[in-house]
Every structure is written in structure tokens, then in C-alpha cells.
């Protein structure tokens, strides 16, 4: 009988991100295990457990938060996969999130809402390299679109600022922003703060300020009114692939030198971005019709008949607002709905095609591949959340 690997999990279970990683690890073990798991409740910022120094295990999966913890883990000499990558100089193999993909999803979602003004609210610079990266990437995406990005200048010494003071600072920042504006926040916690700041100064969400977060922590996202839209970062897949990498390392295979960065899932739209930012009510009604009926098999010629606009006028006004034609918008809505069905249901691809407004499954697969970059079945395997 082969030896059962003994693996330590140093992952905090208190938040949705850590729990998602643990679910992904569990999913891997169901398919390829078992392991003997060493696990105890753990929080970010806490030192590595003392028992780890003399532990006779086979491998470690950890969210390494600081140099002290990294040094303790390195001294064990055990195969280790880092799922946080905040301390890079120790050279641990890393499996994590592609923040380029996160920002692209968030920005495109806000642009699809018709916004021309954008902002970013993050943490103090230098506090978290991933949050800094999201800020810089989002700013770059906004500038590339020809717009200006308004960034909240978070205090650099946050321990000297109370939560109440910080809320007042965010509220003051929001009050000076051009309206309407779409704001990306570095994570859902920050998104909740921005929504609270808007409430304090009677700024309407999403009409004046639309807000999108990152992580799709359902408890956090549903604490606010309206609820917070967020990018689902697919932590299940990250945990699964991290476990697979550690299993290979325990078996003696070398780890990849470059970080393994996985694509996020989808944008989960809630009330904080459920808006179309235009004063042209006739155009807003037309686009709302597209978004409500695209998956019912809506054809462009039928759509034109439903409006009081000529086809040429409709084409021009939709393109001016969204940067694409009405036909392209119909296809975008269909593919977005198909992605949601692939992630959240077990419907066959043929049924997903039909419910997304495609009468020919083969044509659906071709369009999906062209727009998403992978076939529907591949997308489902990479983004599927556990049932």
C-alpha cells in the first residue's frame, strides 16, 4: 500500500476566499486522494503554528502572509505551494489569480453599463501588492479607453485612522467625483465601504455611482442595499490546481518556476451596477429590450421594428454609448447568459445554447469559442463551482 501523504493546510477559513480554496482542495482529494490533513483554524497575519517546526509531514499548502511565516515554512524543507504570494523572495511555487482577467471583467462590465467616468477605491499603497496591481491595471484600462480614472488616495498609515474617519474620507472623495461614475473597488470589503459612504451623503446607487467589488463574497455582497456586484474569482479552481501541484511535487516532480495564474469566473451582477448610464431614455429603453429579450431569439430586424428609430440611427446611438453595434450587443448578452448557465447549472451544452437564444448548437459553440477564447465545455470545467 502506498503511503498516504500528510499535508498541512495553513489557510484561513474565516472568509469566502479561504473557504473556496479549501473546497477546491477537497474536490481534488475526492478525485485523487486521500491525504491525511493537518488543519486548525488559522487567520492571516498569525504566525505559523509551533508544531510545524518539528512536523514530520510530506507537504504544505499555505497562504503565506509575511517573512516570518515564510522562513518557518522554508526551514521545514517540505514541498510547499503558496496561495497568497505576498512574500515572493522565498521562491515558493505559487497558484493564484490572474488579476489582469479580474480587472478586464470588471472594467468591461462597467463600460457595458454605459459609463464614461471611472474611479478606483483601494487600500493604502504598499499594503497589498495584489490590490495595488488591481488599481494600476484598472487605471490603465480606463486610460486606454480614453477616459480618466479617479483614484481614492487611501491614508498610508491606516492604523492611525479609525473606521469612522475612513468612511468620512471615502464619502468626501465620492462627493467630488463627476456623476454618473462607475467605481471598481479592490475587494468586496472596500465595495461595502463605498456603498455605505454613498448612503451617508445621499448619493444614489447605481444611478449616480455604480460599484463593483472583487471576490464575490456573498455574505459581504448582500450586506448592503443595493447588493454589491462582484467578480467571482473562482477560488475553487485555484485550490484544486494548488492541490494538484503539491501532489506532483510530493511525488518528486519539479514545480514550475513561474506562478500559475488562473482566470476568474464571471461577474455576478447585483443591484449596485444594475443601471444604464445615459440620459437618452429612448436609447436606454432600446438597450434594455436587447438585454431582456436577447436570449429569446431576438433578431436585429425584429428589434428595429420594436423601436421608433431607424436602423441607421439606432446603430449610431448604440455604438456611441456602448462602443459596439446592436447585433454585437445581442451576441454579448447571449454569451454572458451562456457563461452563467455553464457555471451555475449542469445543463447539457445543447440546452445551454437553446436557452441562450441559439437555435444551432454548433454555431453557438463557434461563437462562444470566438468570444470567450475556449469552447463551452472547456469553460465549464475551468469555471464550474461546486454544487
N, C-alpha and C positions, 0 to 999 in steps of 0.2 A: 504494500500500500504506500503510495507517495505521501510524503509529509504534508500536512495541512499548513499553509503559510500563516504565520502570526503577524498581523498587521495592526499598527496603531493609527487611529483616526483622531487627529488634532484639528477638529472642525467645529466651529460654534453652531449649536442647534437653535439659538435663540431667535434668529431671523430667517426670513424666507430664502435668502441666498444660500446660507449654510444648510438648511433643511433640504433644499433642492439638490445640492451636491450629495448629501447623504442618501437621498432617494436614488440618484444615479448610480452611486456605488452599490447600493442594494440591488438595483436592476442588473448590474454586471455580475454580481455574485450569484443571483438566481440562474443566470445563463451559463456561468463559467466557474463558479465557486466549488466548494466553500472556502472561506477563510476563518481563522479564529481571530475575532475582532477585539481589540483593546480600545475601549471608548469610555470617556467620562465627560460630563458637561464641561464645556470649555468656552471662554469668551475671548474675543480679540483683545490684545493688549496684556493678557495674562501670561506669566512665564510658563515655559514648558513644564509638565509635571515632573516631580522629582524622581519617580520610578523609571522615567525614560533613560536616565543616565546609566543605569545598570541593567536595562531590559534586554533580554536575550531573544529579540524578535527577528523578523525577516524583512520588514519594510514599513514605511511611514507615508501616510497621506496627510498633509498639513496645510493650513492657512498660516504661513509664516509672516508674522506681523512686525518683528524687529530683529536687530542684530543678535541680541542675547538669546532669543529663541533659536535663531538660525545656527548659532555657534553650538548650542546644546545638541541640536539635531545632527550637526556635522560630526560632532565627537562620537556619536554612536557608530558611524561608519556604515550605516544601513542604507539600502536603496530608498530614496525619498523623492516624492513628487510634490512640488509646491503648487498650491491652488490660489495663491494671492500675488506673488511676485513683487512684493514691496521691497524686498532685500535682494537685489539682483547679483551683487558681487560674489555671493557664495556659490553661484553656478548650479543650483538645483534645477533639474528639469521642471518645466512649467506647463501646465494645461490651464487655459483660461479663455477669456472672452475677446473677440475681435471688436475693439471699440470703434474702429472705422465703420464696421457694419452697423453698430448701435447708432452712431451719430447720423449715418446716412438714412436709416429708417426714420429716426425722429425728425430730421430736417425735411425729408420728403413728405412725411405726414403733415407737418405744419404748413409746408408750401401748398399741399393739396387742399388745405383749408382756405387758400387764397390770401394768406398773409404776405405783406411786403416788408414789414418791420419785425425784427427778431431780437431776442435777448437771451442771455445765459446767466443762470444763478448757480454758483458752485460753492465750494469750500475755500478757505484761505489758501493761496498759492503755496505749494510745497507740502501741504498736509497729506495729500494722497496723490500719487503720480497718475493713477487712472482717472481721477476726477479732473486733474489738470489736463490730461490728454483729451478728455471729452470736451472741455472748454475750448481748447485750441483747435480741435477738429471741427467743432460746430462753428466757431468763428470763421474758420477757413471756408467751410461750405457756404456760409452766408455771404462772405465777401466774394466768393466765386460766382454767386448768383447775381451780383451787382447791388446787393443791399448792405446795410450797416448793422453790425452786431453790437448791442448794448450789454456790457458785462458788469455784473454786480461785483463791486470791489469789497470782498469779504475782509473783515479785520484780520490782520496777520497774527494777532495774539488773542485767539478766541477764548482762552481760559479766563481772560480778564473781562470778558463781555458776557453778561447774563443772557439767558434765552429771551427774556422780555426786551432787552436792549437790542438784540439782534433782530427781533421781529420788527421793531421800530425802524431799524436801518433798512431792512428789506422793503418795508412799506414806503419809506421815503424814496427809495430807488424806484419802486413801481410807480409812484405818483408822478415822477418826472419823465417816464417813458412815453414815447409817441404812441397814440392809440389809433386803431387796434393794433395789438402786437402779440406775437407768439413767443413764449419763453420755454426753452429747454432747461431742465434742472439736472444736476449731476447725478441725483438718485431720487428715490421716492420720498425719503425724509425731507429733502430740500423742497421737493414739489409741494409737500403738505404745508411747509412753512410759507411758500409763496402764495398758496391759496388762502391761508389764514391772513397774510398781510393784505391781500386784496379785499378780504371781508372787512378788515379794520378800517379801510379808507373808502369803503363803498364803491370799489371798482368792480364792474360786472364781469363775471367769468361764465362763459368763454367769449362773450361779445366784445369786451374791451381788451381783456388779457386771456389768451389761451395758454394752458400749461401742460407740458408732458414731462414725465419723470422716467427713471430707468430702474429696472429690476422686477416690475410688476408684482410687488409685494401686496397681495390682495387685502390684507388687513390694513396696511397703511393707505392704500389707494382708496379704500372705502370709508376711511375715517372722515373725509372731507365732504362737503356739499357745495358744488357738484363733485362727484367722484373723480379721481385723478386718472387720466390716460397715462399709459406707461409702455415702455419697450420691454417685452418679455425676453430675458437674456438666456433662457434655455439652460439653466443650471443642471438639470437632469443629465443632459448630454455631456456637459463638462465633467460631472462626477463620474459618469460611465467611462468616458475616454481616459480620465486620470487613473481609474482603477485598472483599465486595460493596460495602460503604460506601465504601471507599477508591477503588474503581474508578469509582463515581459522582462522587466528589469530583475525581478526576483529569480526568473528562470535563466538569467545570465546574459540577456540581450543588452546591447548598449542603448542608452537613451539618446533621442535626437538632441542635437546641440541647440537648435533653435526652438523657441517657445511654440507650443501647439495652441493656436488661437482659433476658436470655433465661432461660427456665425451665430448671431442672436436668432430668436424666434420671429415673432410678429409684433406689431403694435396692437395693444389691446386698447381700443377706443372707448373712453367713458365720457362723462359729461364735460370735463374740463377742456376738451377740444372739439366738441360736437357743434361746430359752427362753420359758416361760410363767410369769410371776411370781405364783404362787398356791400356798398350802399345801393347797388343796382338790383332792386328786388325782383325785377323781371328775369334777370340773368340768374339770380340766386334760386328762384323757383325752377328754372330750367335745369340747372345743375342738380338740384335736389331731386328732380324727377329722374334724372340719369341714375343717381345713386340709390334711389328706391326701387327702380324697375330694371336696372341693367341685367340682373340675373333672371329676369322673367323672359329673356329672349328679346329684349328691346332692340329694334333695328333703328338705324340712324334716320331713315326716311319716315318711319312712324313717329320718331321723336320730334322731327321738324314739324310734322303736322300738328303735334300737340301744343306747340308754342305759337305765339303771334309774331314770330320773327322769320325773316327769310333765311334760307340755309347759309348764304354768304355772311349775313350779319351775325347769325348765331356762331358760325365758325370763328369769326374775327373776335367777338366778345368773349367767347370761352377761352380762346387761345391767349388773349390779352390778360385774362385773370389767372389761368392755370398753366399757361405755357405749353398747351397741347390742344389737339382738336377734340370735338365731341366724341368722335369714334374712338380716339385713343383713351378718352376718359371712361367710356363704356367698358373697354377692354381692361383698363386698370382696375375698375371696381369688380369686374368678374374674377380677375386673377386674385385680388385681395380676398374675396369671399372664398375662393377655392382654397387658398392657403389656410384660412381659418378652419374650413371643414377638414382638411387633411390633418391638421394639428389636433383638433378637438373631437373628431369622430373616427369611427372605424369603417365608414362608408367606403365601398369599392371606388376606385378611380373613375369608373364609368358613371357611377351615381354622382360623384363629386362634379364631374363635367356637366351632367344634366342640371344639377341644382345651381350651377354657376352660369347657366344660360348658353351652354354649348350643346348643340344637337349632335355633333360628331366627336366622339371621344378622341379619335386620332388627331383631329385638328386642335382640340383642347390641349393635348399633350405637346403638340408642336408650339403652340402659342405660349403655354406655360414655360416650356424649356427656354424659349427665346427671351421671355420677360424676367424669369427668375434665375436662369443660369443652369438649372438642373431639371430633370424630369420630375413629374409629380411624385412618383414612388420614392425617389431618392430624397426629395424634400421632406416627405413624411417621415422617413427613417431618421433624418438628421434633426428634425424639429419636434417630433412627437413627444408629448408629455405623458407621464404615466397615468393610467386610468385608475 
